[in-house]
Amino acid sequence: MTIKQDALSATASSLRAVMSYVSASDELTAPTSVINQARADEPVFVLRARDMVATATIEWWLWCARNRGVPAEKLERAERQRRAADLWIDKRLPTVTGTDGRTIVRTARLEREDRDSVLNSCHPDEPVFVIVASDAVSTEVVEFWAFMAERHGAPARKVEGAMEVAKAMARWQEKRIVGTGARRLAEAQPPLAEVPRPRHKTVMHLLCVECGHDERLGEPPFDEELLATVRETCEGPCPACGAEPKTDAASGQIRRVLTTSMTTE
């Protein structure tokens, strides 16, 4: 993975100033990361912040994990990743990689070593969330991602590929509740009185960090033409106050004034 210094790096610096999160680079290099602790042949599925449905999928993981008694510290970590992914300014629809038509179920080893894998193609500072087959909720979370991706207009091959990953995870025999150590069932816990179901953010807004301008851009499915227009708009001046991107004299990084946010209505 090549270290890049660009506008996204500036975004990451701002994020890290207010929260601690795991980036693609962290996931690949930390010995205790999810991907590095997984078995080499274990199927994995990587959620990256650029993916427009990643945030909703992490919310669903939180819902399923909380219901199964995952420890609070693991839930807090996932919530930090969700918040960081939500604040990442580069958003796109999931796309199909490769042109040979094959569906590849990636193992932990392949995800680490293949330079075209999701982790290795991420921006080094991009927040990621890795789901492994031994996670007791992995299958239903990947199925949920496929549902949301299809709902947002992702290519059929991408959705079908995710469903193949979900099937492979369902066939994986060793399962555990995340955070409980050995692959065993979590201890019984009393049901929580009120556990709110996640409200999925489906409406995109354009925001100005200078004047607070808030402009509704639309709701899914988002086509590539709209997303390309949004990316181009975010690189320019605010349509309300006229504030323009600035170049940091010390680092040479470009700091945008426009970003996007997904909200509920």
C-alpha positions in Angstrom: 0.0 0.0 0.0 1.4 3.4 -1.1 1.1 6.2 1.4 -0.7 9.1 -0.2 -0.7 12.8 0.9 -3.8 14.4 -0.5 -7.1 16.0 0.4 -8.3 12.6 1.9 -5.2 12.6 4.1 -6.2 16.0 5.4 -9.6 14.7 6.2 -8.0 11.8 8.0 -5.9 14.2 10.1 -9.0 16.1 11.1 -10.8 12.8 12.0 -7.9 11.5 14.1 -7.8 14.8 16.0 -11.3 14.0 17.4 -11.4 10.2 17.4 -9.4 7.1 17.2 -10.2 4.7 14.3 -8.7 1.8 12.4 -7.6 2.7 8.9 -6.7 0.3 6.0 -3.0 0.8 6.7 -3.6 0.0 10.4 -5.5 -3.1 9.5 -2.8 -4.5 7.3 0.1 -3.7 9.6 -1.1 -4.2 13.2 -0.3 -7.7 14.4 -3.5 -7.7 16.5 -5.8 -6.5 13.7 -8.9 -8.5 12.7 -7.4 -9.5 9.3 -4.0 -10.5 10.8 -5.6 -12.6 13.6 -8.0 -14.5 11.2 -7.1 -17.9 9.9 -5.3 -17.8 6.6 -8.1 -19.7 4.8 -11.0 -17.9 6.6 -13.4 -16.1 4.3 -13.5 -12.3 5.0 -15.5 -9.3 3.8 -14.1 -5.8 4.0 -16.3 -2.7 4.5 -14.5 0.5 3.4 -15.7 4.0 4.2 -15.9 5.0 0.5 -18.6 2.4 0.1 -22.0 4.2 0.3 -23.7 1.3 2.2 -20.8 0.6 4.6 -22.1 2.8 7.4 -25.6 1.2 7.3 -24.0 -2.3 7.3 -21.8 -1.5 10.3 -25.0 -0.3 12.1 -26.6 -3.6 11.3 -23.5 -5.5 12.6 -23.9 -3.4 15.8 -27.6 -4.4 16.1 -26.9 -8.1 15.6 -23.8 -8.1 17.8 -25.6 -6.3 20.7 -28.4 -8.8 20.5 -25.9 -11.7 21.0 -24.1 -10.2 24.0 -20.9 -8.9 22.4 -18.9 -7.0 25.0 -19.3 -3.2 25.3 -15.7 -2.4 24.3 -16.2 -4.3 21.0 -19.4 -2.4 20.4 -17.7 0.9 21.1 -14.9 0.1 18.7 -17.5 -0.7 15.9 -19.3 2.5 16.7 -16.1 4.5 16.3 -15.5 2.8 12.9 -19.1 3.6 11.9 -18.7 7.3 12.8 -15.4 7.6 11.0 -16.8 5.9 7.9 -19.8 8.3 8.0 -17.5 11.3 8.1 -15.2 10.1 5.3 -15.8 12.6 2.4 -15.2 10.3 -0.6 -18.4 8.2 -1.3 -19.2 6.0 -4.2 -21.4 3.1 -5.2 -19.8 -0.4 -4.9 -18.3 -1.4 -8.2 -17.2 -4.6 -9.9 -13.5 -5.3 -9.9 -12.0 -7.4 -12.7 -13.5 -8.2 -16.1 -13.3 -12.0 -16.3 -16.7 -12.5 -14.7 -15.4 -14.7 -11.8 -16.7 -14.4 -8.3 -13.8 -14.5 -5.8 -14.4 -15.4 -2.2 -11.4 -13.7 -0.5 -9.6 -15.4 2.4 -7.7 -13.5 5.0 -4.4 -14.5 3.3 -5.6 -13.3 -0.1 -7.0 -10.1 1.3 -3.6 -9.3 2.9 -1.4 -10.4 0.0 -3.3 -9.5 -3.2 -2.5 -6.0 -4.2 -5.9 -5.7 -5.9 -7.8 -6.7 -2.8 -10.2 -4.2 -1.1 -7.8 -3.5 1.8 -4.8 -2.9 -0.5 -6.9 -0.7 -2.9 -8.2 1.5 -0.1 -6.7 4.9 0.7 -4.2 4.2 3.5 -6.1 6.5 5.9 -9.6 5.2 5.0 -11.6 3.7 7.8 -12.3 0.0 7.3 -14.3 -2.7 9.1 -13.4 -6.3 8.5 -15.9 -9.1 8.9 -14.6 -12.7 9.3 -16.4 -15.9 8.8 -15.9 -17.0 12.4 -18.0 -14.0 13.6 -21.4 -15.5 14.6 -23.2 -12.7 12.8 -21.0 -12.6 9.6 -23.5 -14.3 7.3 -26.5 -12.1 8.0 -24.4 -8.9 7.9 -22.9 -9.7 4.5 -26.4 -10.6 3.3 -27.6 -7.3 4.6 -24.8 -5.5 2.7 -25.9 -7.3 -0.5 -29.5 -6.1 0.1 -28.5 -2.5 0.7 -26.1 -2.5 -2.3 -28.8 -3.8 -4.6 -31.3 -1.2 -3.2 -28.8 1.6 -4.0 -28.3 0.4 -7.6 -25.0 -1.5 -7.3 -24.1 -3.8 -10.3 -25.8 -7.2 -10.1 -22.4 -9.0 -10.3 -21.3 -7.2 -7.1 -24.4 -8.2 -5.2 -24.1 -11.8 -6.4 -20.5 -11.9 -5.4 -21.4 -10.8 -1.9 -24.0 -13.5 -1.6 -21.3 -16.1 -2.5 -19.2 -14.7 0.3 -22.2 -15.0 2.7 -22.6 -18.7 1.6 -19.0 -19.4 2.2 -19.2 -17.8 5.7 -22.3 -19.9 6.5 -20.3 -23.0 5.6 -17.5 -22.0 8.0 -17.9 -24.3 11.0 -16.0 -22.4 13.7 -18.2 -19.6 15.1 -17.8 -17.3 18.1 -19.3 -14.3 19.6 -16.9 -11.4 19.0 -15.0 -10.4 22.1 -15.6 -13.7 24.0 -12.2 -15.2 23.2 -12.6 -18.9 22.4 -15.1 -20.0 19.8 -18.0 -20.6 22.2 -21.4 -19.2 22.9 -21.6 -16.1 25.0 -23.0 -16.3 28.5 -26.7 -15.7 28.8 -27.6 -12.1 29.5 -30.9 -10.5 30.4 -32.6 -8.8 27.4 -32.3 -5.1 27.3 -35.5 -3.2 27.8 -35.1 -0.9 24.8 -32.6 -1.5 22.0 -33.3 1.0 19.2 -33.3 -0.5 15.7 -30.8 1.3 13.4 -32.3 4.1 11.2 -30.5 3.8 7.9 -29.3 7.1 6.4 -30.6 7.3 2.9 -30.6 11.0 1.9 -27.4 12.7 0.7 -26.7 16.4 1.5 -24.0 18.8 0.4 -22.5 20.7 3.3 -20.2 23.7 3.6 -17.8 23.6 6.5 -17.4 27.4 6.3 -20.9 28.8 6.3 -23.0 25.7 7.1 -24.8 25.6 3.8 -26.9 22.5 3.5 -28.2 21.3 0.2 -30.3 18.2 -0.4 -28.8 16.2 -3.3 -31.1 13.2 -3.4 -31.7 9.6 -2.3 -30.8 6.2 -3.6 -30.4 4.7 -6.0 -27.5 7.0 -7.0 -26.2 6.7 -10.5 -22.6 7.1 -11.4 -23.3 10.4 -13.2 -24.7 12.0 -10.1 -21.8 10.7 -7.9 -19.3 12.1 -10.4 -21.0 15.5 -10.3 -21.0 15.4 -6.5 -17.2 14.6 -6.4 -16.5 17.5 -8.9 -18.7 19.9 -6.9 -16.9 19.0 -3.6 -13.6 20.1 -5.2 -14.9 23.6 -5.9 -16.3 26.6 -4.1 -19.4 26.8 -1.9 -22.4 27.8 -4.0 -23.7 29.9 -1.1 -20.8 31.8 0.5 -18.2 31.4 -2.3 -15.6 30.0 0.0 -12.9 28.1 -2.0 -10.6 25.2 -1.2 -7.3 26.3 0.3 -3.8 24.9 0.1 -2.1 24.5 3.5 1.2 26.3 3.3 3.0 23.9 5.6 1.9 20.6 4.2 0.8 21.5 0.7 -2.5 19.7 1.2 -5.7 21.0 -0.3 -8.4 21.5 2.3 -11.9 21.4 0.8 -14.8 23.5 2.1 -17.6 21.2 0.7 -18.4 17.7 1.9 -21.3 15.3 1.8 -23.4 13.7 4.6 -26.0 10.9 4.7 -29.0 11.7 6.8 -32.5 10.3 7.6 -35.7 12.1 6.9 
